[in-house]
Amino acid sequence: MELYNLESTKRTPKILFNPSQESFLISGRSIPENSIDFFKPAIDWLSEYLQEPLDETVLEVKLEYFNTSSSKCLVDIFRKIEMLHKNGKKAVIKWYFVEEDEDMQESGEDFKKIIKAPVELIKTNKF
């Protein structure tokens, strides 16, 4: 598998999935014109990764903001991490939020309720 590295723009997050490292990253803002089209390659990459995953996978999510259509795609990504967990691999989602951003904290709490894999909420001062 090859590295999946997509640089951020004003409307789209950075996505860095490295099959030789345990830590994956989604960061920035997620307000793409078409979330499904934007996230499809990343979701497809994760589907392939599930065939031969590392023993441990950590997905770090450091989003400043995301729109409603992005949230559905994030759930699809999180479900892939959940599958790793269900298959006995160590898999965790680390949801970072800026201390004063109650909306992002609540979003992390909501994801934690629906995803059946460990979701850690991590308060930070800034990204």
Salt bridges, closest charged atoms under 4 A:
GLU7 OE2 - LYS14 NZ 2.95
GLU33 OE2 - ARG11 NE 3.84
ASP44 OD2 - LYS40 NZ 2.62
ASP55 OD1 - LYS89 NZ 3.14
ASP76 OD1 - LYS72 NZ 2.87
GLU82 OE2 - ARG79 NH1 3.04
GLU82 OE1 - LYS86 NZ 3.79
